[in-house]
Amino acid sequence: MSRDYANRKPRAGAKARAPQRKKAPKRSFPYFAVFVILTLLSGFGYFLWSINGSSDSPVTSEQVQQPKKKTVQAVAADAPKKVVKKDPNALPPKPQEEWTYLEELENKQVEIDLPQSGVVSSGIYQMQCGSFRQESQANEMKARIAFQGAEAQVRRSEGTNGIWYRVVLGPYPNKREAEHNRHKMQSAGLNGCIIWLWE
């Protein structure tokens, strides 16, 4: 059995209850806050009253003295001095040179011990960067070397295995210059250069 609570009629003896509202609590007067504010205001007013006359202190008779007679030196010292204004763009004075190493090194001699090498060469060095069957290939490499700022020669040689065209640089008076040019060629991509002694 189901009950219909929505359409149910109230009982005859029961009274309808009205919703009750809660009463707001009564606010008391903020005595403490008013007391603190009045205390602060009165303290600030007393502070202003106490500093009111401090700047106008009276001059005592001890502080007032008769002016002394000044000497000529004192008058000259009290005279207004001329103020020299500095230019903000002015350069500072040139510093004095205090270097002594120039005089010390003027008469010095430097001795260097070089290691003795076992091989003493009396010839001239040359460098070969290529050997070709066709002269056109040798001339092409010669042009590549010329772009690096060096001068090469194409030399024709005949041997048991036929005719070859060699690309040669030099002669160099020492091996150091030849090595320098070989490093120059290596940086340009020519890695096949060989240094040999031509006597």
MARBA-3410 file (N, C-alpha, C, O; in Angstrom, 1 decimal):
199
0.8,-1.2,0.0,0.0,0.0,0.0,0.9,1.2,0.0,1.8,1.4,0.8 ~ 0.6,2.2,-0.9,1.4,3.4,-1.0,0.6,4.6,-0.4,-0.6,4.6,-0.5 ~ 1.4,5.4,0.2,0.7,6.6,0.8,1.0,7.9,0.0,2.1,8.0,-0.5 ~ 0.0,8.7,-0.1,0.2,10.0,-0.8,0.4,11.1,0.2,-0.5,11.6,0.8 ~ 1.7,11.4,0.4,2.0,12.4,1.4,1.8,13.8,0.9,1.6,14.8,1.7
1.8,14.0,-0.4,1.7,15.4,-1.0,0.3,15.9,-0.9,0.1,17.1,-0.6 ~ -0.7,15.0,-1.1,-2.1,15.5,-1.0,-2.8,15.2,0.3,-4.0,15.3,0.4 ~ -2.0,14.8,1.3,-2.6,14.4,2.5,-3.1,15.7,3.3,-2.4,16.7,3.3 ~ -4.2,15.6,3.8,-4.8,16.8,4.6,-4.4,16.7,6.0,-4.1,15.6,6.6 ~ -4.2,17.8,6.6,-3.8,17.8,8.0,-4.9,17.3,8.9,-6.1,17.4,8.6
-4.4,16.8,10.0,-5.4,16.3,11.0,-6.2,17.4,11.6,-5.8,18.6,11.6 ~ -7.4,17.0,12.0,-8.3,18.1,12.5,-7.8,18.7,13.8,-7.9,19.9,13.9 ~ -7.2,18.0,14.7,-6.7,18.6,16.0,-5.4,19.2,15.9,-5.0,19.9,16.8 ~ -4.6,19.0,14.8,-3.2,19.5,14.7,-3.2,20.9,14.2,-3.9,21.2,13.3 ~ -2.4,21.7,14.8,-2.2,23.1,14.4,-1.0,23.2,13.4,0.0,22.5,13.6
-1.2,24.1,12.5,-0.1,24.3,11.5,1.0,25.1,12.2,0.8,26.1,12.8 ~ 2.2,24.6,12.1,3.3,25.3,12.7,3.9,26.4,11.8,4.2,26.1,10.6 ~ 4.0,27.6,12.2,4.6,28.6,11.4,6.2,28.6,11.6,6.7,28.3,12.7 ~ 6.9,28.8,10.6,8.4,28.8,10.7,8.8,30.0,11.6,8.3,31.1,11.5 ~ 9.7,29.6,12.5,10.2,30.6,13.5,11.5,31.2,13.0,12.4,30.5,12.5
11.6,32.5,13.1,12.9,33.2,12.7,13.7,33.4,14.0,13.3,33.7,15.1 ~ 15.1,33.3,13.7,16.0,33.5,14.9,16.2,34.9,15.0,16.4,35.7,14.1 ~ 16.3,35.4,16.3,16.5,36.8,16.6,18.0,37.0,16.5,18.8,36.3,17.0 ~ 18.3,38.2,15.9,19.7,38.6,15.8,20.2,39.0,17.1,19.5,39.6,17.9 ~ 21.4,38.6,17.5,22.0,39.0,18.8,22.2,40.5,18.9,22.5,41.2,17.9
22.0,41.1,20.0,22.1,42.5,20.2,23.6,42.8,20.2,24.4,42.2,20.9 ~ 24.0,43.8,19.5,25.4,44.3,19.5,25.6,45.3,20.5,24.8,46.3,20.7 ~ 26.7,45.1,21.3,27.0,46.1,22.3,27.9,47.2,21.8,28.5,47.0,20.7 ~ 27.9,48.3,22.4,28.7,49.4,22.0,30.2,49.2,22.1,30.5,48.6,23.2 ~ 31.0,49.5,21.1,32.5,49.1,21.2,33.2,50.1,22.1,33.9,51.0,21.6
33.1,49.9,23.4,33.8,50.8,24.3,35.3,50.7,24.2,36.0,51.8,24.2 ~ 35.8,49.5,24.1,37.2,49.4,24.1,37.9,50.0,22.9,38.9,50.6,23.0 ~ 37.3,49.9,21.7,37.8,50.5,20.5,37.8,52.0,20.6,38.8,52.6,20.1 ~ 36.8,52.6,21.1,36.7,54.0,21.3,37.7,54.5,22.2,38.3,55.6,22.0 ~ 38.0,53.7,23.3,39.0,54.1,24.3,40.4,54.1,23.7,41.2,55.0,23.9
40.7,53.1,22.9,42.0,53.0,22.2,42.2,54.2,21.3,43.3,54.8,21.2 ~ 41.2,54.5,20.5,41.3,55.6,19.5,41.5,56.9,20.2,42.4,57.7,19.8 ~ 40.8,57.2,21.3,40.9,58.4,22.0,42.3,58.5,22.7,42.9,59.6,22.7 ~ 42.8,57.4,23.2,44.2,57.4,23.8,45.2,57.8,22.8,46.1,58.6,23.1 ~ 45.1,57.2,21.6,46.1,57.5,20.6,46.0,58.9,20.1,47.1,59.6,19.9
44.8,59.4,19.9,44.7,60.8,19.5,45.2,61.8,20.5,45.9,62.8,20.2 ~ 45.0,61.5,21.8,45.5,62.4,22.8,47.0,62.3,22.9,47.6,63.4,23.2 ~ 47.6,61.1,22.8,49.0,61.0,22.8,49.7,61.8,21.6,50.7,62.4,21.8 ~ 49.1,61.7,20.4,49.6,62.4,19.3,49.5,63.9,19.5,50.4,64.6,19.1 ~ 48.4,64.4,20.1,48.2,65.8,20.3,49.3,66.3,21.3,49.8,67.4,21.2
49.6,65.5,22.3,50.6,65.9,23.3,52.0,66.0,22.7,52.8,66.8,23.0 ~ 52.2,65.0,21.8,53.5,65.0,21.1,53.7,66.3,20.2,54.8,66.9,20.3 ~ 52.6,66.7,19.5,52.7,67.9,18.7,52.9,69.2,19.6,53.6,70.1,19.3 ~ 52.2,69.2,20.7,52.3,70.3,21.6,53.7,70.4,22.2,54.2,71.5,22.5 ~ 54.3,69.3,22.5,55.7,69.3,23.1,56.8,69.8,22.2,57.8,70.4,22.6
56.6,69.5,20.9,57.7,69.9,20.0,57.3,71.3,19.3,58.1,71.7,18.4 ~ 56.3,71.9,19.7,55.9,73.2,19.0,56.9,74.3,19.2,57.2,75.0,18.3 ~ 57.4,74.5,20.4,58.3,75.6,20.7,59.8,75.2,20.7,60.6,76.0,21.1 ~ 60.2,74.0,20.3,61.6,73.6,20.4,62.5,74.3,19.4,63.7,74.5,19.7 ~ 62.0,74.7,18.3,62.9,75.4,17.3,63.1,76.8,17.6,64.1,77.4,17.2
62.3,77.4,18.4,62.5,78.9,18.8,63.1,79.0,20.2,62.5,79.6,21.0 ~ 64.3,78.4,20.4,64.9,78.4,21.7,65.5,79.8,21.9,66.1,80.3,21.0 ~ 65.3,80.4,23.1,65.8,81.8,23.3,67.4,81.7,23.4,68.0,80.7,23.8 ~ 68.0,82.8,23.0,69.4,83.0,23.0,69.8,83.5,24.4,69.3,84.6,24.8 ~ 70.7,82.8,25.1,71.1,83.3,26.4,72.2,84.4,26.3,72.7,84.6,25.2
72.5,85.0,27.4,73.5,86.1,27.3,74.9,85.6,27.2,75.7,86.3,26.7 ~ 75.1,84.3,27.5,76.4,83.7,27.4,76.8,83.5,25.9,77.9,83.6,25.5 ~ 75.7,83.2,25.1,75.9,83.0,23.7,76.2,84.2,22.9,76.8,84.2,21.9 ~ 75.7,85.4,23.4,75.9,86.6,22.7,77.2,87.2,23.2,77.4,87.5,24.4 ~ 78.2,87.4,22.3,79.5,87.9,22.7,79.8,89.1,21.8,79.2,89.2,20.7
80.7,89.8,22.3,81.1,91.0,21.5,82.0,90.5,20.3,82.8,89.6,20.5 ~ 81.9,91.0,19.2,82.7,90.6,18.1,84.2,90.9,18.3,84.5,92.0,18.8 ~ 85.1,90.0,18.0,86.5,90.2,18.2,87.1,90.9,17.0,86.6,90.8,15.9 ~ 88.2,91.6,17.3,88.9,92.3,16.3,89.7,91.2,15.5,90.4,90.5,16.1 ~ 89.5,91.2,14.2,90.2,90.3,13.4,91.5,90.8,12.9,91.7,92.0,12.6
92.5,89.9,12.8,93.8,90.3,12.3,93.7,90.2,10.7,92.7,89.8,10.2 ~ 94.8,90.6,10.1,94.9,90.7,8.7,94.8,89.2,8.1,94.2,89.0,7.1 ~ 95.5,88.3,8.8,95.4,86.9,8.4,94.0,86.3,8.5,93.6,85.6,7.6 ~ 93.3,86.6,9.5,92.0,86.1,9.7,91.0,86.7,8.7,90.2,86.0,8.1 ~ 91.2,88.0,8.3,90.4,88.6,7.3,90.7,87.9,6.0,89.7,87.7,5.2
91.9,87.7,5.7,92.3,87.0,4.4,91.7,85.6,4.3,91.4,85.1,3.3 ~ 91.7,84.9,5.5,91.2,83.6,5.5,89.7,83.5,5.3,89.1,82.6,4.7 ~ 89.0,84.6,5.9,87.5,84.7,5.7,87.1,85.2,4.4,85.9,85.2,4.1 ~ 88.0,85.7,3.6,87.6,86.3,2.3,87.1,85.2,1.4,87.6,84.1,1.4 ~ 86.1,85.5,0.6,85.6,84.5,-0.3,86.6,84.0,-1.3,87.3,84.8,-1.9
86.7,82.6,-1.4,87.7,82.0,-2.3,87.1,81.8,-3.7,85.9,81.5,-3.8 ~ 87.9,81.9,-4.7,87.5,81.6,-6.0,87.3,80.1,-6.2,88.2,79.4,-5.9 ~ 86.2,79.8,-6.7,85.9,78.4,-7.0,86.2,78.1,-8.4,85.7,78.7,-9.4 ~ 87.2,77.1,-8.6,87.6,76.8,-10.0,86.7,75.6,-10.4,86.8,74.5,-9.8 ~ 86.0,75.8,-11.5,85.1,74.7,-12.0,85.9,73.8,-12.9,86.6,74.3,-13.8
85.8,72.5,-12.7,86.5,71.6,-13.5,85.7,71.2,-14.7,84.4,71.1,-14.6 ~ 86.3,71.1,-15.9,85.6,70.7,-17.1,85.4,69.2,-17.0,86.3,68.4,-16.9 ~ 84.1,68.8,-17.1,83.8,67.3,-17.0,84.4,66.5,-18.2,84.6,65.3,-18.1 ~ 84.6,67.2,-19.3,85.2,66.5,-20.5,86.7,66.6,-20.6,87.3,66.0,-21.5 ~ 87.3,67.2,-19.6,88.8,67.3,-19.6,89.4,66.0,-19.3,88.9,65.2,-18.6
90.5,65.7,-20.0,91.3,64.5,-19.8,92.2,64.6,-18.6,92.6,65.7,-18.3 ~ 92.4,63.5,-17.9,93.4,63.5,-16.8,94.8,63.8,-17.3,95.1,63.6,-18.5 ~ 95.7,64.2,-16.4,97.0,64.5,-16.8,97.7,63.2,-17.3,97.5,62.1,-16.8 ~ 98.7,63.4,-18.2,99.4,62.2,-18.8,100.3,61.6,-17.7,101.1,62.4,-17.1 ~ 100.2,60.3,-17.5,101.1,59.7,-16.5,102.5,59.7,-16.9,102.8,59.6,-18.1
103.4,59.8,-15.9,104.8,59.7,-16.2,105.3,58.3,-16.4,104.9,57.4,-15.7 ~ 106.1,58.1,-17.4,106.5,56.7,-17.7,107.6,56.3,-16.7,108.6,57.1,-16.5 ~ 107.5,55.2,-16.1,108.4,54.7,-15.1,109.0,53.4,-15.5,109.4,52.6,-14.6 ~ 109.1,53.1,-16.8,109.6,51.8,-17.3,111.1,51.8,-17.3,111.7,52.8,-17.8 ~ 111.7,50.8,-16.8,113.2,50.7,-16.8,113.7,49.5,-17.7,114.9,49.3,-17.9
112.7,48.7,-18.2,113.2,47.5,-19.0,113.8,47.9,-20.3,114.6,47.1,-20.8 ~ 113.5,49.1,-20.8,114.2,49.5,-22.1,115.7,49.6,-21.9,116.5,49.2,-22.7 ~ 116.1,50.3,-20.8,117.5,50.5,-20.5,118.1,49.1,-20.2,119.3,48.9,-20.5 ~ 117.4,48.3,-19.4,118.0,47.0,-19.0,118.2,46.1,-20.2,119.2,45.3,-20.2 ~ 117.3,46.1,-21.1,117.4,45.2,-22.2,118.3,45.7,-23.4,118.5,45.0,-24.4
118.7,46.9,-23.3,119.5,47.5,-24.4,120.8,46.8,-24.6,121.2,46.6,-25.8 ~ 121.5,46.4,-23.6,122.8,45.7,-23.7,122.8,44.3,-23.3,123.8,43.7,-23.0 ~ 121.6,43.6,-23.3,121.5,42.2,-23.0,121.7,41.3,-24.2,121.4,41.7,-25.3 ~ 122.3,40.2,-23.9,122.4,39.2,-25.0,121.7,37.9,-24.5,121.7,37.5,-23.4 ~ 121.0,37.3,-25.5,120.3,36.1,-25.2,121.0,34.9,-25.9,121.3,34.9,-27.1
121.3,33.9,-25.1,121.9,32.7,-25.6,120.9,31.5,-25.6,120.2,31.3,-24.7 ~ 120.9,30.8,-26.8,120.0,29.7,-27.0,120.8,28.5,-27.3,121.7,28.5,-28.1 ~ 120.4,27.4,-26.6,121.1,26.1,-26.8,120.2,25.3,-27.8,119.1,24.9,-27.4 ~ 120.6,25.1,-29.0,119.9,24.3,-29.9,120.4,22.9,-29.9,121.6,22.6,-29.9 ~ 119.5,21.9,-29.9,119.9,20.5,-29.9,120.6,20.2,-31.3,120.2,20.6,-32.3
121.7,19.4,-31.2,122.4,19.0,-32.4,121.7,17.9,-33.1,121.4,16.8,-32.4 ~ 121.4,18.1,-34.3,120.7,17.0,-35.1,121.8,16.2,-35.8,122.8,16.7,-36.2 ~ 121.6,14.9,-35.9,122.6,14.0,-36.4,122.7,14.1,-37.9,123.8,13.8,-38.5 ~ 121.6,14.5,-38.6,121.7,14.6,-40.1,121.9,16.1,-40.5,121.1,16.9,-40.1 ~ 122.9,16.3,-41.3,123.2,17.6,-41.8,123.0,17.5,-43.3,123.7,16.7,-44.0
122.1,18.3,-43.8,121.8,18.3,-45.3,122.4,19.5,-45.9,122.4,20.6,-45.4 ~ 123.0,19.2,-47.1,123.6,20.3,-47.8,122.9,20.6,-49.2,123.4,21.3,-50.0 ~ 121.8,19.9,-49.4,121.1,20.0,-50.7,119.9,20.9,-50.6,119.8,21.7,-49.7 ~ 119.1,20.9,-51.6,117.9,21.7,-51.8,116.7,20.8,-51.8,116.7,19.7,-52.4 ~ 115.6,21.3,-51.1,114.4,20.5,-51.0,113.4,20.8,-52.1,113.3,22.0,-52.5
112.7,19.8,-52.5,111.6,20.0,-53.5,110.4,19.3,-53.0,110.5,18.4,-52.1 ~ 109.2,19.6,-53.5,108.0,19.0,-53.1,107.2,18.6,-54.3,107.0,19.4,-55.2 ~ 106.8,17.3,-54.4,106.0,16.8,-55.5,104.6,16.6,-55.0,104.4,15.9,-54.0 ~ 103.6,17.2,-55.7,102.2,17.1,-55.3,101.4,16.2,-56.2,100.2,15.9,-55.9 ~ 102.0,15.7,-57.3,101.2,14.8,-58.1,102.0,14.3,-59.3,103.0,14.9,-59.7
101.6,13.1,-59.9,102.3,12.6,-61.0,101.2,12.0,-61.9,100.4,11.1,-61.5 ~ 101.0,12.5,-63.2,99.9,12.1,-64.0,100.4,11.6,-65.4,101.5,11.9,-65.8 ~ 99.6,10.8,-66.0,99.9,10.3,-67.4,99.6,11.3,-68.4,100.2,11.4,-69.4 ~ 98.5,12.2,-68.1,98.1,13.2,-69.1,98.6,14.6,-68.6,98.5,14.9,-67.4 ~ 99.0,15.4,-69.5,99.5,16.7,-69.2,98.4,17.6,-68.7,98.7,18.5,-67.9
97.2,17.4,-69.3,96.1,18.3,-68.9,95.8,18.2,-67.4,95.4,19.1,-66.7 ~ 95.9,16.9,-66.9,95.6,16.7,-65.4,96.7,17.4,-64.6,96.4,18.0,-63.5 ~ 97.9,17.3,-65.0,99.0,18.0,-64.3,98.8,19.5,-64.3,99.1,20.2,-63.3 ~ 98.4,20.1,-65.5,98.2,21.5,-65.5,97.0,22.0,-64.7,97.0,23.1,-64.1 ~ 96.0,21.1,-64.5,94.8,21.4,-63.7,95.3,21.5,-62.2,94.8,22.4,-61.5
96.2,20.6,-61.8,96.7,20.6,-60.4,97.6,21.9,-60.2,97.6,22.5,-59.2 ~ 98.3,22.2,-61.2,99.2,23.4,-61.2,98.3,24.7,-61.0,98.7,25.6,-60.2 ~ 97.2,24.7,-61.6,96.3,25.9,-61.4,95.7,25.9,-60.0,95.5,27.0,-59.4 ~ 95.4,24.7,-59.5,94.8,24.7,-58.1,95.9,25.2,-57.1,95.6,25.9,-56.1 ~ 97.1,24.8,-57.3,98.2,25.3,-56.5,98.4,26.8,-56.6,98.7,27.5,-55.6
98.3,27.3,-57.8,98.4,28.7,-58.0,97.4,29.5,-57.3,97.6,30.7,-56.9 ~ 96.2,29.0,-57.1,95.1,29.7,-56.3,95.5,29.8,-54.9,95.0,30.6,-54.1 ~ 96.4,28.9,-54.4,96.9,29.0,-53.0,98.1,29.9,-52.8,98.6,30.0,-51.7 ~ 98.5,30.6,-53.9,99.6,31.5,-53.8,101.0,30.9,-54.0,102.0,31.6,-53.6 ~ 101.1,29.7,-54.5,102.4,29.1,-54.7,102.5,28.8,-56.2,101.6,28.7,-56.9
103.8,28.7,-56.6,104.1,28.5,-58.0,104.6,27.1,-58.2,105.6,26.7,-57.5 ~ 104.0,26.3,-59.1,104.4,24.9,-59.4,104.9,24.8,-60.8,104.6,25.7,-61.6 ~ 105.6,23.7,-61.0,106.1,23.4,-62.4,105.6,22.0,-62.8,105.5,21.1,-62.0 ~ 105.3,21.9,-64.1,105.0,20.6,-64.6,106.2,20.1,-65.3,106.7,20.7,-66.3 ~ 106.8,18.9,-64.9,108.0,18.4,-65.5,107.7,17.0,-66.1,107.0,16.2,-65.5
108.1,16.8,-67.3,107.9,15.6,-68.1,109.1,14.7,-67.8,110.3,15.1,-67.9 ~ 108.8,13.4,-67.5,109.9,12.5,-67.3,109.5,11.2,-68.0,108.4,10.7,-68.0 ~ 110.5,10.6,-68.5,110.4,9.3,-69.2,111.1,8.2,-68.5,112.3,8.4,-68.0 ~ 110.4,7.1,-68.3,111.1,6.0,-67.6,110.7,4.7,-68.2,110.2,4.6,-69.4 ~ 111.0,3.6,-67.5,110.7,2.2,-68.1,109.3,2.0,-68.2,108.8,1.2,-69.0
108.5,2.6,-67.4,107.0,2.4,-67.4,106.3,3.5,-68.2,105.0,3.6,-68.1 ~ 106.9,4.3,-69.0,106.3,5.3,-69.8,106.6,6.7,-69.5,107.5,7.0,-68.7 ~ 105.7,7.6,-70.0,105.9,9.1,-69.8,105.0,9.5,-68.6,103.8,9.2,-68.6 ~ 105.5,10.3,-67.7,104.8,10.9,-66.6,105.0,12.4,-66.6,106.0,12.9,-66.9 ~ 103.9,13.0,-66.1,104.0,14.5,-65.9,103.9,14.8,-64.4,102.8,14.6,-63.8
105.0,15.2,-63.8,105.0,15.5,-62.4,104.8,17.0,-62.1,105.3,17.8,-62.8 ~ 104.0,17.2,-61.0,103.8,18.6,-60.5,104.7,18.9,-59.3,104.5,18.2,-58.3 ~ 105.7,19.8,-59.5,106.7,20.0,-58.5,106.7,21.4,-58.0,106.6,22.3,-58.8 ~ 107.0,21.6,-56.7,107.1,22.9,-56.1,108.5,23.0,-55.6,109.1,22.1,-55.1 ~ 109.1,24.2,-55.7,110.4,24.4,-55.1,111.4,25.0,-56.2,110.9,25.4,-57.2
112.6,25.0,-55.9,113.3,24.4,-54.8,113.2,25.3,-53.5,113.0,26.5,-53.6 ~ 113.4,24.7,-52.3,113.4,25.4,-51.0,114.8,25.3,-50.4,115.4,24.2,-50.5 ~ 115.2,26.3,-49.8,116.6,26.3,-49.2,116.7,25.4,-48.0,117.7,24.9,-47.6 ~ 115.6,25.2,-47.3,115.6,24.3,-46.1,114.2,23.6,-46.0,113.2,23.9,-46.7 ~ 114.2,22.6,-45.2,113.0,21.7,-45.1,111.9,22.4,-44.4,110.7,22.1,-44.6
112.2,23.4,-43.6,111.1,24.1,-42.8,110.2,24.9,-43.8,109.0,24.8,-43.6 ~ 110.8,25.5,-44.8,109.9,26.2,-45.7,109.1,25.2,-46.6,107.9,25.5,-46.9 ~ 109.7,24.1,-46.9,108.9,23.1,-47.6,107.8,22.6,-46.8,106.7,22.3,-47.3 ~ 108.0,22.3,-45.5,106.9,21.8,-44.6,105.8,22.9,-44.5,104.6,22.6,-44.5 ~ 106.2,24.1,-44.5,105.2,25.2,-44.4,104.3,25.2,-45.6,103.1,25.3,-45.5
104.9,25.1,-46.8,104.1,25.0,-48.0,103.2,23.7,-48.1,102.1,23.8,-48.6 ~ 103.7,22.6,-47.5,103.0,21.4,-47.6,101.7,21.5,-46.7,100.6,21.1,-47.1 ~ 101.8,22.2,-45.5,100.7,22.4,-44.7,99.7,23.4,-45.4,98.5,23.2,-45.2 ~ 100.2,24.3,-46.1,99.3,25.2,-46.9,98.5,24.4,-47.9,97.3,24.7,-48.1 ~ 99.2,23.5,-48.6,98.5,22.6,-49.6,97.5,21.7,-48.9,96.4,21.5,-49.5
97.8,21.2,-47.8,96.9,20.3,-47.1,95.6,21.0,-46.7,94.5,20.4,-46.7 ~ 95.7,22.3,-46.3,94.5,23.0,-45.9,93.7,23.3,-47.1,92.5,23.5,-47.0 ~ 94.2,23.2,-48.3,93.5,23.4,-49.6,92.9,22.1,-50.1,92.3,22.1,-51.1 ~ 93.2,21.0,-49.4,92.7,19.7,-49.9,93.7,18.9,-50.7,93.3,17.8,-51.2 ~ 94.9,19.3,-50.9,96.0,18.6,-51.6,96.8,17.8,-50.6,97.8,18.4,-50.1
96.5,16.6,-50.4,97.1,15.8,-49.3,98.3,14.9,-49.8,98.9,14.3,-49.0 ~ 98.5,14.9,-51.1,99.5,13.9,-51.6,100.9,14.5,-51.8,101.7,13.9,-52.6 ~ 101.2,15.6,-51.2,102.5,16.3,-51.5,103.6,15.6,-50.7,103.4,15.3,-49.5 ~ 104.7,15.3,-51.3,105.8,14.6,-50.7,107.1,15.5,-50.9,107.4,16.0,-52.0 ~ 107.8,15.7,-49.7,109.1,16.4,-49.8,110.2,15.5,-50.0,110.3,14.4,-49.3
111.1,15.9,-50.8,112.3,15.0,-51.0,113.5,15.9,-51.3,113.4,17.1,-51.7 ~ 114.7,15.4,-51.0,115.9,16.1,-51.1,116.5,16.0,-52.4,116.7,14.9,-52.9 ~ 116.8,17.1,-53.1,117.3,17.1,-54.4,118.8,17.5,-54.4,119.0,18.7,-54.1 ~ 119.7,16.7,-54.6,121.1,17.0,-54.5,121.7,17.2,-55.9,122.9,17.5,-56.0
END
